[in-house]
């Protein structure tokens, strides 16, 4: 058949040749990206076992229902996608007390297609959102690796309209998990308290701008607050917290509800709506402070007052 054209002395259409079994072999499928761990496994396992945990407790997800049953809404969990497309998730959230799980432990030190964090949101007991990122200083995967993550979730019958991606990648050229001697000056990351002080200042200016009917300035301050919660807070070490306490739900409420609600109110220029949204955001702040045993840091509910509130209580 390979010499059919020469034998017949005619030019045959491609469709005829394909039907006759002369089709070209399909090109080989491109190999998936694989990422190796940049940290040794044994020290990671030692820390986990000293904490009384065991790598066999890792969650191996089989379907969308596992996400609902095994993960607590609003909390981020380490995950990896193995070369066989299986997703393995840590049984404890990243902010849980005594959590020594890491990406190398989930992958048993082997290569992965993806590594990062996963978070779910529920509505009426069902999945509303499944949010993933590619943040891992152990594997340093590319953003492209999230395609493998989404493919793994799709194979588990997770509804496509629930899938979300966050950009939380670590700059691995600047953040090497293995300490090296260096003569260069490295600026320390700001503390959580320093970042919160910036948020407090902007919240105060926002309220004062609203009272002065400067909606453009108020919206600008809100945009800066939103950027802080999106870009700075996720990479800032949390302060010491009381045992069993997590402030993640408060941070999630701030980003998901309070900021959008206040933006909508400011854009509407409805004074009552602004007051309600401002008060709601202040209550979230104070709830977080109380949970963190810092209730004395009180955010006023009324726009234009000093942040934090300094007047003595009656």
HUDAMO-V601866 format. One record per run of one state. SS is the DSSP state (H for helix, E for strand, - for the rest). FROM is the first residue (numbers start at 0). TO is the last residue. If there is no record, write none. Layout:
ss = {SS;SS}
from = {FROM;FROM}
to = {TO;TO}
This chain:
ss = {-;H;-;H;-;E;-;H;-;H;-;E;-;H;-;E;-;E;-;H;-;E;-;E;-;H;-;H;E;-;H;-;H;-;H;-;H;-}
from = {0;3;8;13;19;34;35;40;50;54;57;58;61;63;70;76;82;86;89;102;106;111;123;125;132;142;155;159;162;165;191;211;214;235;247;268;270;291}
to = {2;7;12;18;33;34;39;49;53;56;57;60;62;69;75;81;85;88;101;105;110;122;124;131;141;154;158;161;164;190;210;213;234;246;267;269;290;313}
